[in-house]
Amino acid sequence: MASFLSFSSVFLGNTSKIKHFHTLSDMTTGKTIAERREHLGLSRSQLAKQTGSSHVMIGKYERDDAVPSLEVARKIADALDVSLDYLAGKDSAKKLNSQNLQRLAELELLGSEKKQVLYDLIDTYIRDAKVSMTYS
């Protein structure tokens, strides 16, 4: 909860907390933006163009010298195909890109029996993955 409150105050303009804001994984929002941008093979200029910002500002966001407004943060999240929660460092949101979120939403189109079969299958794979991680 504290991370979310810090995220809210940072993205809503409380710049006194810029240097003190760290995500759950101890990465700043700027580092998260830079890491995801690089993962997608985008230059700062390309990200800037997609978000209506400048490459100079993208650099400042990545160095945590400036904090994007909520509107710009949403544009950055969209361009990087992640949620605002991901930018805030919420670990559970890391892999919830727009494609995964769309798939989750489409589950609601299925009948309850088919959903339960899928949930059981997913639970089995998750359990197996956790066991493998524990014993590796």
N, CA, C and O atoms as a GROMACS GRO file, in nm:
protein
  544
    1MET      N    1   0.082  -0.120   0.000
    1MET     CA    2   0.000   0.000   0.000
    1MET      C    3   0.086   0.126   0.000
    1MET      O    4   0.053   0.224  -0.066
    2ALA      N    5   0.196   0.122   0.074
    2ALA     CA    6   0.283   0.240   0.079
    2ALA      C    7   0.339   0.271  -0.058
    2ALA      O    8   0.353   0.388  -0.095
    3SER      N    9   0.372   0.166  -0.136
    3SER     CA   10   0.424   0.189  -0.270
    3SER      C   11   0.321   0.259  -0.356
    3SER      O   12   0.355   0.349  -0.433
    4PHE      N   13   0.195   0.220  -0.345
    4PHE     CA   14   0.090   0.282  -0.425
    4PHE      C   15   0.074   0.428  -0.385
    4PHE      O   16   0.057   0.514  -0.471
    5LEU      N   17   0.077   0.455  -0.255
    5LEU     CA   18   0.063   0.593  -0.210
    5LEU      C   19   0.180   0.678  -0.261
    5LEU      O   20   0.160   0.791  -0.304
    6SER      N   21   0.301   0.623  -0.255
    6SER     CA   22   0.416   0.696  -0.308
    6SER      C   23   0.398   0.720  -0.456
    6SER      O   24   0.426   0.830  -0.505
    7PHE      N   25   0.353   0.618  -0.528
    7PHE     CA   26   0.331   0.632  -0.672
    7PHE      C   27   0.230   0.742  -0.700
    7PHE      O   28   0.252   0.825  -0.788
    8SER      N   29   0.121   0.743  -0.625
    8SER     CA   30   0.019   0.845  -0.647
    8SER      C   31   0.074   0.984  -0.624
    8SER      O   32   0.050   1.074  -0.704
    9SER      N   33   0.146   1.003  -0.514
    9SER     CA   34   0.196   1.136  -0.486
    9SER      C   35   0.301   1.178  -0.588
    9SER      O   36   0.307   1.295  -0.625
   10VAL      N   37   0.384   1.085  -0.633
   10VAL     CA   38   0.485   1.119  -0.732
   10VAL      C   39   0.419   1.155  -0.864
   10VAL      O   40   0.452   1.258  -0.923
   11PHE      N   41   0.327   1.072  -0.911
   11PHE     CA   42   0.268   1.098  -1.040
   11PHE      C   43   0.167   1.211  -1.038
   11PHE      O   44   0.127   1.261  -1.143
   12LEU      N   45   0.125   1.252  -0.921
   12LEU     CA   46   0.034   1.364  -0.914
   12LEU      C   47   0.108   1.494  -0.883
   12LEU      O   48   0.044   1.596  -0.856
   13GLY      N   49   0.239   1.490  -0.887
   13GLY     CA   50   0.313   1.615  -0.885
   13GLY      C   51   0.394   1.645  -0.762
   13GLY      O   52   0.454   1.753  -0.756
   14ASN      N   53   0.401   1.559  -0.663
   14ASN     CA   54   0.482   1.587  -0.546
   14ASN      C   55   0.626   1.551  -0.577
   14ASN      O   56   0.671   1.439  -0.549
   15THR      N   57   0.699   1.644  -0.636
   15THR     CA   58   0.834   1.617  -0.684
   15THR      C   59   0.936   1.607  -0.571
   15THR      O   60   1.050   1.568  -0.596
   16SER      N   61   0.900   1.642  -0.449
   16SER     CA   62   0.995   1.629  -0.339
   16SER      C   63   1.026   1.483  -0.310
   16SER      O   64   1.125   1.453  -0.243
   17LYS      N   65   0.943   1.392  -0.359
   17LYS     CA   66   0.965   1.251  -0.333
   17LYS      C   67   1.033   1.179  -0.449
   17LYS      O   68   1.048   1.057  -0.444
   18ILE      N   69   1.073   1.249  -0.552
   18ILE     CA   70   1.129   1.185  -0.670
   18ILE      C   71   1.245   1.094  -0.634
   18ILE      O   72   1.246   0.977  -0.674
   19LYS      N   73   1.342   1.143  -0.561
   19LYS     CA   74   1.462   1.065  -0.532
   19LYS      C   75   1.437   0.954  -0.431
   19LYS      O   76   1.518   0.863  -0.418
   20HIS      N   77   1.326   0.961  -0.359
   20HIS     CA   78   1.298   0.863  -0.255
   20HIS      C   79   1.200   0.756  -0.299
   20HIS      O   80   1.172   0.663  -0.223
   21PHE      N   81   1.148   0.768  -0.418
   21PHE     CA   82   1.048   0.673  -0.466
   21PHE      C   83   1.117   0.548  -0.520
   21PHE      O   84   1.193   0.555  -0.616
   22HIS      N   85   1.090   0.435  -0.459
   22HIS     CA   86   1.141   0.308  -0.508
   22HIS      C   87   1.025   0.211  -0.515
   22HIS      O   88   0.932   0.216  -0.433
   23THR      N   89   1.031   0.124  -0.612
   23THR     CA   90   0.925   0.026  -0.631
   23THR      C   91   0.947  -0.092  -0.539
   23THR      O   92   1.046  -0.097  -0.466
   24LEU      N   93   0.854  -0.187  -0.543
   24LEU     CA   94   0.865  -0.306  -0.460
   24LEU      C   95   0.992  -0.383  -0.492
   24LEU      O   96   1.049  -0.446  -0.403
   25SER      N   97   1.038  -0.379  -0.615
   25SER     CA   98   1.158  -0.452  -0.654
   25SER      C   99   1.281  -0.362  -0.644
   25SER      O  100   1.386  -0.396  -0.698
   26ASP      N  101   1.269  -0.249  -0.578
   26ASP     CA  102   1.378  -0.153  -0.558
   26ASP      C  103   1.424  -0.090  -0.689
   26ASP      O  104   1.540  -0.048  -0.701
   27MET      N  105   1.335  -0.082  -0.785
   27MET     CA  106   1.364  -0.010  -0.909
   27MET      C  107   1.280   0.116  -0.910
   27MET      O  108   1.163   0.114  -0.870
   28THR      N  109   1.339   0.224  -0.955
   28THR     CA  110   1.262   0.347  -0.966
   28THR      C  111   1.173   0.338  -1.089
   28THR      O  112   1.193   0.254  -1.176
   29THR      N  113   1.076   0.426  -1.095
   29THR     CA  114   0.989   0.433  -1.212
   29THR      C  115   1.072   0.462  -1.336
   29THR      O  116   1.047   0.405  -1.443
   30GLY      N  117   1.170   0.549  -1.323
   30GLY     CA  118   1.256   0.582  -1.436
   30GLY      C  119   1.332   0.461  -1.488
   30GLY      O  120   1.340   0.438  -1.608
   31LYS      N  121   1.388   0.383  -1.396
   31LYS     CA  122   1.460   0.262  -1.436
   31LYS      C  123   1.365   0.162  -1.503
   31LYS      O  124   1.402   0.094  -1.598
   32THR      N  125   1.243   0.156  -1.453
   32THR     CA  126   1.143   0.066  -1.512
   32THR      C  127   1.112   0.109  -1.654
   32THR      O  128   1.102   0.025  -1.744
   33ILE      N  129   1.095   0.239  -1.676
   33ILE     CA  130   1.068   0.291  -1.810
   33ILE      C  131   1.185   0.258  -1.902
   33ILE      O  132   1.165   0.208  -2.013
   34ALA      N  133   1.307   0.285  -1.857
   34ALA     CA  134   1.426   0.261  -1.940
   34ALA      C  135   1.440   0.113  -1.973
   34ALA      O  136   1.467   0.077  -2.088
   35GLU      N  137   1.422   0.028  -1.873
   35GLU     CA  138   1.437  -0.116  -1.894
   35GLU      C  139   1.335  -0.168  -1.995
   35GLU      O  140   1.369  -0.246  -2.084
   36ARG      N  141   1.211  -0.126  -1.980
   36ARG     CA  142   1.106  -0.173  -2.071
   36ARG      C  143   1.127  -0.117  -2.212
   36ARG      O  144   1.108  -0.188  -2.311
   37ARG      N  145   1.166   0.010  -2.222
   37ARG     CA  146   1.192   0.071  -2.352
   37ARG      C  147   1.302  -0.005  -2.425
   37ARG      O  148   1.289  -0.038  -2.543
   38GLU      N  149   1.411  -0.034  -2.353
   38GLU     CA  150   1.523  -0.106  -2.412
   38GLU      C  151   1.482  -0.248  -2.450
   38GLU      O  152   1.524  -0.300  -2.554
   39HIS      N  153   1.401  -0.312  -2.366
   39HIS     CA  154   1.352  -0.447  -2.396
   39HIS      C  155   1.274  -0.450  -2.527
   39HIS      O  156   1.283  -0.546  -2.603
   40LEU      N  157   1.199  -0.344  -2.553
   40LEU     CA  158   1.120  -0.336  -2.676
   40LEU      C  159   1.203  -0.287  -2.795
   40LEU      O  160   1.154  -0.284  -2.908
   41GLY      N  161   1.327  -0.250  -2.770
   41GLY     CA  162   1.415  -0.203  -2.877
   41GLY      C  163   1.381  -0.064  -2.927
   41GLY      O  164   1.407  -0.029  -3.042
   42LEU      N  165   1.323   0.016  -2.839
   42LEU     CA  166   1.286   0.153  -2.876
   42LEU      C  167   1.395   0.251  -2.832
   42LEU      O  168   1.457   0.234  -2.727
   43SER      N  169   1.417   0.352  -2.913
   43SER     CA  170   1.506   0.461  -2.872
   43SER      C  171   1.423   0.560  -2.789
   43SER      O  172   1.300   0.554  -2.787
   44ARG      N  173   1.492   0.650  -2.722
   44ARG     CA  174   1.420   0.754  -2.648
   44ARG      C  175   1.337   0.840  -2.742
   44ARG      O  176   1.226   0.881  -2.709
   45SER      N  177   1.392   0.866  -2.859
   45SER     CA  178   1.319   0.946  -2.959
   45SER      C  179   1.193   0.876  -3.006
   45SER      O  180   1.089   0.940  -3.024
   46GLN      N  181   1.200   0.745  -3.026
   46GLN     CA  182   1.082   0.670  -3.069
   46GLN      C  183   0.974   0.671  -2.961
   46GLN      O  184   0.856   0.689  -2.990
   47LEU      N  185   1.016   0.651  -2.836
   47LEU     CA  186   0.919   0.655  -2.726
   47LEU      C  187   0.860   0.795  -2.713
   47LEU      O  188   0.740   0.810  -2.690
   48ALA      N  189   0.944   0.895  -2.728
   48ALA     CA  190   0.896   1.034  -2.719
   48ALA      C  191   0.791   1.062  -2.826
   48ALA      O  192   0.688   1.124  -2.798
   49LYS      N  193   0.817   1.016  -2.946
   49LYS     CA  194   0.722   1.038  -3.056
   49LYS      C  195   0.588   0.969  -3.027
   49LYS      O  196   0.482   1.025  -3.055
   50GLN      N  197   0.593   0.848  -2.972
   50GLN     CA  198   0.471   0.774  -2.941
   50GLN      C  199   0.391   0.838  -2.827
   50GLN      O  200   0.269   0.819  -2.818
   51THR      N  201   0.459   0.912  -2.742
   51THR     CA  202   0.393   0.968  -2.625
   51THR      C  203   0.368   1.119  -2.636
   51THR      O  204   0.309   1.179  -2.546
   52GLY      N  205   0.413   1.179  -2.745
   52GLY     CA  206   0.396   1.323  -2.761
   52GLY      C  207   0.486   1.402  -2.669
   52GLY      O  208   0.454   1.515  -2.632
   53SER      N  209   0.598   1.343  -2.632
   53SER     CA  210   0.694   1.408  -2.544
   53SER      C  211   0.822   1.432  -2.623
   53SER      O  212   0.825   1.411  -2.745
   54SER      N  213   0.926   1.476  -2.556
   54SER     CA  214   1.055   1.494  -2.624
   54SER      C  215   1.152   1.388  -2.572
   54SER      O  216   1.134   1.334  -2.463
   55HIS      N  217   1.255   1.360  -2.651
   55HIS     CA  218   1.353   1.261  -2.607
   55HIS      C  219   1.428   1.312  -2.484
   55HIS      O  220   1.475   1.233  -2.402
   56VAL      N  221   1.440   1.442  -2.471
   56VAL     CA  222   1.506   1.501  -2.355
   56VAL      C  223   1.424   1.470  -2.228
   56VAL      O  224   1.480   1.433  -2.125
   57MET      N  225   1.292   1.485  -2.238
   57MET     CA  226   1.206   1.456  -2.122
   57MET      C  227   1.206   1.307  -2.089
   57MET      O  228   1.207   1.269  -1.972
   58ILE      N  229   1.206   1.222  -2.192
   58ILE     CA  230   1.212   1.078  -2.166
   58ILE      C  231   1.340   1.046  -2.089
   58ILE      O  232   1.338   0.966  -1.995
   59GLY      N  233   1.450   1.107  -2.128
   59GLY     CA  234   1.576   1.088  -2.057
   59GLY      C  235   1.567   1.134  -1.912
   59GLY      O  236   1.618   1.067  -1.822
   60LYS      N  237   1.502   1.247  -1.889
   60LYS     CA  238   1.485   1.297  -1.751
   60LYS      C  239   1.398   1.202  -1.669
   60LYS      O  240   1.427   1.177  -1.552
   61TYR      N  241   1.291   1.147  -1.731
   61TYR     CA  242   1.207   1.050  -1.660
   61TYR      C  243   1.289   0.926  -1.624
   61TYR      O  244   1.279   0.875  -1.512
   62GLU      N  245   1.369   0.879  -1.718
   62GLU     CA  246   1.448   0.758  -1.696
   62GLU      C  247   1.554   0.778  -1.589
   62GLU      O  248   1.588   0.683  -1.517
   63ARG      N  249   1.607   0.897  -1.577
   63ARG     CA  250   1.708   0.927  -1.473
   63ARG      C  251   1.643   0.970  -1.342
   63ARG      O  252   1.713   0.995  -1.244
   64ASP      N  253   1.512   0.977  -1.341
   64ASP     CA  254   1.436   1.024  -1.224
   64ASP      C  255   1.469   1.168  -1.189
   64ASP      O  256   1.461   1.209  -1.073
   65ASP      N  257   1.504   1.246  -1.291
   65ASP     CA  258   1.526   1.390  -1.273
   65ASP      C  259   1.394   1.466  -1.286
   65ASP      O  260   1.384   1.581  -1.244
   66ALA      N  261   1.294   1.401  -1.344
   66ALA     CA  262   1.160   1.460  -1.359
   66ALA      C  263   1.059   1.347  -1.347
   66ALA      O  264   1.091   1.229  -1.365
   67VAL      N  265   0.937   1.385  -1.316
   67VAL     CA  266   0.828   1.287  -1.302
   67VAL      C  267   0.720   1.321  -1.404
   67VAL      O  268   0.674   1.435  -1.411
   68PRO      N  269   0.680   1.222  -1.483
   68PRO     CA  270   0.576   1.250  -1.582
   68PRO      C  271   0.442   1.277  -1.514
   68PRO      O  272   0.412   1.222  -1.408
   69SER      N  273   0.363   1.362  -1.576
   69SER     CA  274   0.227   1.382  -1.526
   69SER      C  275   0.151   1.251  -1.542
   69SER      O  276   0.198   1.159  -1.610
   70LEU      N  277   0.036   1.243  -1.480
   70LEU     CA  278  -0.044   1.121  -1.492
   70LEU      C  279  -0.079   1.094  -1.638
   70LEU      O  280  -0.078   0.980  -1.682
   71GLU      N  281  -0.112   1.199  -1.712
   71GLU     CA  282  -0.146   1.184  -1.853
   71GLU      C  283  -0.027   1.128  -1.933
   71GLU      O  284  -0.044   1.038  -2.014
   72VAL      N  285   0.092   1.182  -1.910
   72VAL     CA  286   0.211   1.135  -1.980
   72VAL      C  287   0.246   0.993  -1.934
   72VAL      O  288   0.286   0.910  -2.016
   73ALA      N  289   0.231   0.967  -1.806
   73ALA     CA  290   0.259   0.832  -1.755
   73ALA      C  291   0.169   0.729  -1.823
   73ALA      O  292   0.213   0.620  -1.857
   74ARG      N  293   0.042   0.764  -1.843
   74ARG     CA  294  -0.050   0.673  -1.913
   74ARG      C  295  -0.004   0.650  -2.056
   74ARG      O  296  -0.010   0.538  -2.106
   75LYS      N  297   0.040   0.756  -2.123
   75LYS     CA  298   0.088   0.743  -2.261
   75LYS      C  299   0.214   0.656  -2.266
   75LYS      O  300   0.229   0.574  -2.357
   76ILE      N  301   0.302   0.674  -2.169
   76ILE     CA  302   0.424   0.592  -2.163
   76ILE      C  303   0.386   0.446  -2.140
   76ILE      O  304   0.438   0.357  -2.208
   77ALA      N  305   0.296   0.422  -2.046
   77ALA     CA  306   0.252   0.285  -2.018
   77ALA      C  307   0.191   0.221  -2.143
   77ALA      O  308   0.220   0.106  -2.174
   78ASP      N  309   0.108   0.296  -2.214
   78ASP     CA  310   0.047   0.244  -2.337
   78ASP      C  311   0.153   0.213  -2.441
   78ASP      O  312   0.149   0.107  -2.504
   79ALA      N  313   0.248   0.304  -2.460
   79ALA     CA  314   0.353   0.284  -2.560
   79ALA      C  315   0.441   0.164  -2.525
   79ALA      O  316   0.490   0.095  -2.614
   80LEU      N  317   0.461   0.141  -2.395
   80LEU     CA  318   0.545   0.030  -2.351
   80LEU      C  319   0.465  -0.098  -2.330
   80LEU      O  320   0.520  -0.201  -2.292
   81ASP      N  321   0.334  -0.091  -2.355
   81ASP     CA  322   0.243  -0.206  -2.344
   81ASP      C  323   0.244  -0.265  -2.204
   81ASP      O  324   0.250  -0.387  -2.186
   82VAL      N  325   0.237  -0.175  -2.103
   82VAL     CA  326   0.229  -0.216  -1.963
   82VAL      C  327   0.124  -0.131  -1.893
   82VAL      O  328   0.073  -0.034  -1.950
   83SER      N  329   0.093  -0.167  -1.772
   83SER     CA  330  -0.002  -0.088  -1.693
   83SER      C  331   0.070   0.017  -1.611
   83SER      O  332   0.192   0.013  -1.597
   84LEU      N  333  -0.006   0.112  -1.558
   84LEU     CA  334   0.053   0.209  -1.466
   84LEU      C  335   0.106   0.139  -1.341
   84LEU      O  336   0.207   0.180  -1.284
   85ASP      N  337   0.038   0.032  -1.299
   85ASP     CA  338   0.087  -0.044  -1.184
   85ASP      C  339   0.226  -0.101  -1.212
   85ASP      O  340   0.311  -0.104  -1.123
   86TYR      N  341   0.247  -0.146  -1.334
   86TYR     CA  342   0.380  -0.197  -1.371
   86TYR      C  343   0.484  -0.088  -1.355
   86TYR      O  344   0.592  -0.111  -1.299
   87LEU      N  345   0.453   0.032  -1.406
   87LEU     CA  346   0.548   0.142  -1.392
   87LEU      C  347   0.573   0.176  -1.246
   87LEU      O  348   0.682   0.221  -1.210
   88ALA      N  349   0.473   0.153  -1.161
   88ALA     CA  350   0.486   0.181  -1.018
   88ALA      C  351   0.562   0.071  -0.946
   88ALA      O  352   0.594   0.084  -0.828
   89GLY      N  353   0.590  -0.039  -1.018
   89GLY     CA  354   0.669  -0.146  -0.958
   89GLY      C  355   0.590  -0.254  -0.889
   89GLY      O  356   0.648  -0.334  -0.816
   90LYS      N  357   0.462  -0.258  -0.910
   90LYS     CA  358   0.384  -0.365  -0.849
   90LYS      C  359   0.418  -0.494  -0.921
   90LYS      O  360   0.384  -0.511  -1.038
   91ASP      N  361   0.484  -0.586  -0.851
   91ASP     CA  362   0.533  -0.709  -0.912
   91ASP      C  363   0.423  -0.790  -0.979
   91ASP      O  364   0.447  -0.851  -1.083
   92SER      N  365   0.304  -0.791  -0.922
   92SER     CA  366   0.197  -0.871  -0.980
   92SER      C  367   0.153  -0.817  -1.115
   92SER      O  368   0.089  -0.888  -1.193
   93ALA      N  369   0.185  -0.693  -1.144
   93ALA     CA  370   0.144  -0.634  -1.271
   93ALA      C  371   0.250  -0.647  -1.379
   93ALA      O  372   0.226  -0.607  -1.493
   94LYS      N  373   0.367  -0.701  -1.345
   94LYS     CA  374   0.477  -0.703  -1.440
   94LYS      C  375   0.440  -0.764  -1.574
   94LYS      O  376   0.474  -0.708  -1.678
   95LYS      N  377   0.373  -0.876  -1.574
   95LYS     CA  378   0.345  -0.946  -1.699
   95LYS      C  379   0.206  -0.917  -1.752
   95LYS      O  380   0.164  -0.978  -1.851
   96LEU      N  381   0.133  -0.826  -1.689
   96LEU     CA  382  -0.002  -0.796  -1.734
   96LEU      C  383   0.001  -0.688  -1.841
   96LEU      O  384  -0.042  -0.575  -1.819
   97ASN      N  385   0.053  -0.725  -1.957
   97ASN     CA  386   0.051  -0.631  -2.068
   97ASN      C  387  -0.089  -0.630  -2.128
   97ASN      O  388  -0.176  -0.705  -2.083
   98SER      N  389  -0.111  -0.550  -2.227
   98SER     CA  390  -0.246  -0.536  -2.283
   98SER      C  391  -0.298  -0.666  -2.342
   98SER      O  392  -0.418  -0.694  -2.334
   99GLN      N  393  -0.211  -0.747  -2.401
   99GLN     CA  394  -0.255  -0.875  -2.457
   99GLN      C  395  -0.304  -0.970  -2.348
   99GLN      O  396  -0.407  -1.034  -2.363
  100ASN      N  397  -0.229  -0.978  -2.238
  100ASN     CA  398  -0.270  -1.065  -2.128
  100ASN      C  399  -0.398  -1.015  -2.063
  100ASN      O  400  -0.485  -1.094  -2.027
  101LEU      N  401  -0.410  -0.884  -2.046
  101LEU     CA  402  -0.532  -0.828  -1.988
  101LEU      C  403  -0.653  -0.854  -2.076
  101LEU      O  404  -0.762  -0.882  -2.026
  102GLN      N  405  -0.634  -0.845  -2.208
  102GLN     CA  406  -0.743  -0.873  -2.302
  102GLN      C  407  -0.786  -1.019  -2.290
  102GLN      O  408  -0.906  -1.049  -2.292
  103ARG      N  409  -0.690  -1.108  -2.279
  103ARG     CA  410  -0.724  -1.251  -2.265
  103ARG      C  411  -0.803  -1.275  -2.137
  103ARG      O  412  -0.900  -1.351  -2.136
  104LEU      N  413  -0.761  -1.211  -2.029
  104LEU     CA  414  -0.834  -1.227  -1.904
  104LEU      C  415  -0.978  -1.176  -1.916
  104LEU      O  416  -1.071  -1.239  -1.866
  105ALA      N  417  -0.994  -1.064  -1.982
  105ALA     CA  418  -1.128  -1.008  -2.001
  105ALA      C  419  -1.215  -1.102  -2.085
  105ALA      O  420  -1.334  -1.116  -2.059
  106GLU      N  421  -1.154  -1.164  -2.185
  106GLU     CA  422  -1.230  -1.253  -2.274
  106GLU      C  423  -1.271  -1.383  -2.206
  106GLU      O  424  -1.360  -1.453  -2.255
  107LEU      N  425  -1.208  -1.416  -2.095
  107LEU     CA  426  -1.251  -1.534  -2.019
  107LEU      C  427  -1.397  -1.522  -1.977
  107LEU      O  428  -1.467  -1.622  -1.962
  108GLU      N  429  -1.442  -1.400  -1.958
  108GLU     CA  430  -1.580  -1.378  -1.914
  108GLU      C  431  -1.681  -1.419  -2.021
  108GLU      O  432  -1.799  -1.433  -1.991
  109LEU      N  433  -1.636  -1.438  -2.144
  109LEU     CA  434  -1.725  -1.484  -2.252
  109LEU      C  435  -1.757  -1.632  -2.240
  109LEU      O  436  -1.854  -1.680  -2.298
  110LEU      N  437  -1.676  -1.704  -2.164
  110LEU     CA  438  -1.693  -1.848  -2.150
  110LEU      C  439  -1.797  -1.882  -2.044
  110LEU      O  440  -1.823  -1.803  -1.953
  111GLY      N  441  -1.855  -1.999  -2.058
  111GLY     CA  442  -1.948  -2.049  -1.957
  111GLY      C  443  -1.872  -2.084  -1.830
  111GLY      O  444  -1.750  -2.100  -1.834
  112SER      N  445  -1.942  -2.097  -1.720
  112SER     CA  446  -1.877  -2.120  -1.591
  112SER      C  447  -1.800  -2.251  -1.587
  112SER      O  448  -1.695  -2.259  -1.524
  113GLU      N  449  -1.850  -2.355  -1.654
  113GLU     CA  450  -1.779  -2.484  -1.653
  113GLU      C  451  -1.647  -2.475  -1.728
  113GLU      O  452  -1.546  -2.526  -1.681
  114LYS      N  453  -1.648  -2.411  -1.843
  114LYS     CA  454  -1.524  -2.396  -1.921
  114LYS      C  455  -1.424  -2.309  -1.847
  114LYS      O  456  -1.304  -2.335  -1.850
  115LYS      N  457  -1.473  -2.204  -1.781
  115LYS     CA  458  -1.383  -2.119  -1.704
  115LYS      C  459  -1.318  -2.199  -1.593
  115LYS      O  460  -1.198  -2.187  -1.569
  116GLN      N  461  -1.396  -2.282  -1.525
  116GLN     CA  462  -1.342  -2.361  -1.414
  116GLN      C  463  -1.236  -2.458  -1.463
  116GLN      O  464  -1.135  -2.479  -1.396
  117VAL      N  465  -1.257  -2.519  -1.580
  117VAL     CA  466  -1.157  -2.609  -1.638
  117VAL      C  467  -1.026  -2.533  -1.664
  117VAL      O  468  -0.918  -2.581  -1.632
  118LEU      N  469  -1.038  -2.413  -1.721
  118LEU     CA  470  -0.919  -2.332  -1.747
  118LEU      C  471  -0.850  -2.290  -1.618
  118LEU      O  472  -0.728  -2.296  -1.609
  119TYR      N  473  -0.927  -2.248  -1.518
  119TYR     CA  474  -0.868  -2.208  -1.391
  119TYR      C  475  -0.795  -2.326  -1.326
  119TYR      O  476  -0.685  -2.309  -1.273
  120ASP      N  477  -0.855  -2.444  -1.331
  120ASP     CA  478  -0.790  -2.562  -1.275
  120ASP      C  479  -0.659  -2.593  -1.347
  120ASP      O  480  -0.559  -2.626  -1.283
  121LEU      N  481  -0.660  -2.581  -1.479
  121LEU     CA  482  -0.540  -2.606  -1.557
  121LEU      C  483  -0.432  -2.502  -1.524
  121LEU      O  484  -0.315  -2.537  -1.505
  122ILE      N  485  -0.471  -2.378  -1.519
  122ILE     CA  486  -0.376  -2.270  -1.485
  122ILE      C  487  -0.319  -2.293  -1.346
  122ILE      O  488  -0.198  -2.282  -1.326
  123ASP      N  489  -0.406  -2.326  -1.249
  123ASP     CA  490  -0.359  -2.351  -1.113
  123ASP      C  491  -0.258  -2.465  -1.108
  123ASP      O  492  -0.160  -2.459  -1.033
  124THR      N  493  -0.281  -2.569  -1.188
  124THR     CA  494  -0.189  -2.683  -1.192
  124THR      C  495  -0.052  -2.640  -1.245
  124THR      O  496   0.051  -2.675  -1.187
  125TYR      N  497  -0.051  -2.564  -1.354
  125TYR     CA  498   0.076  -2.518  -1.410
  125TYR      C  499   0.149  -2.423  -1.313
  125TYR      O  500   0.271  -2.430  -1.300
  126ILE      N  501   0.076  -2.337  -1.247
  126ILE     CA  502   0.137  -2.244  -1.152
  126ILE      C  503   0.197  -2.321  -1.034
  126ILE      O  504   0.309  -2.294  -0.992
  127ARG      N  505   0.122  -2.417  -0.982
  127ARG     CA  506   0.172  -2.499  -0.872
  127ARG      C  507   0.300  -2.570  -0.912
  127ARG      O  508   0.398  -2.570  -0.838
  128ASP      N  509   0.300  -2.631  -1.032
  128ASP     CA  510   0.418  -2.702  -1.081
  128ASP      C  511   0.538  -2.609  -1.098
  128ASP      O  512   0.651  -2.645  -1.066
  129ALA      N  513   0.512  -2.488  -1.147
  129ALA     CA  514   0.620  -2.391  -1.164
  129ALA      C  515   0.680  -2.351  -1.029
  129ALA      O  516   0.801  -2.339  -1.014
  130LYS      N  517   0.592  -2.331  -0.931
  130LYS     CA  518   0.640  -2.293  -0.797
  130LYS      C  519   0.721  -2.405  -0.734
  130LYS      O  520   0.823  -2.380  -0.670
  131VAL      N  521   0.677  -2.529  -0.753
  131VAL     CA  522   0.751  -2.643  -0.699
  131VAL      C  523   0.887  -2.652  -0.766
  131VAL      O  524   0.988  -2.673  -0.700
  132SER      N  525   0.889  -2.636  -0.898
  132SER     CA  526   1.017  -2.640  -0.972
  132SER      C  527   1.113  -2.532  -0.924
  132SER      O  528   1.232  -2.556  -0.909
  133MET      N  529   1.060  -2.413  -0.900
  133MET     CA  530   1.144  -2.302  -0.854
  133MET      C  531   1.198  -2.329  -0.715
  133MET      O  532   1.311  -2.294  -0.683
  134THR      N  533   1.117  -2.392  -0.631
  134THR     CA  534   1.157  -2.422  -0.494
  134THR      C  535   1.272  -2.521  -0.490
  134THR      O  536   1.363  -2.508  -0.409
  135TYR      N  537   1.266  -2.622  -0.578
  135TYR     CA  538   1.366  -2.729  -0.574
  135TYR      C  539   1.477  -2.714  -0.677
  135TYR      O  540   1.554  -2.807  -0.698
  136SER      N  541   1.487  -2.598  -0.743
  136SER     CA  542   1.596  -2.582  -0.839
  136SER      C  543   1.713  -2.508  -0.782
  136SER      O  544   1.812  -2.487  -0.850
   0.00000   0.00000   0.00000
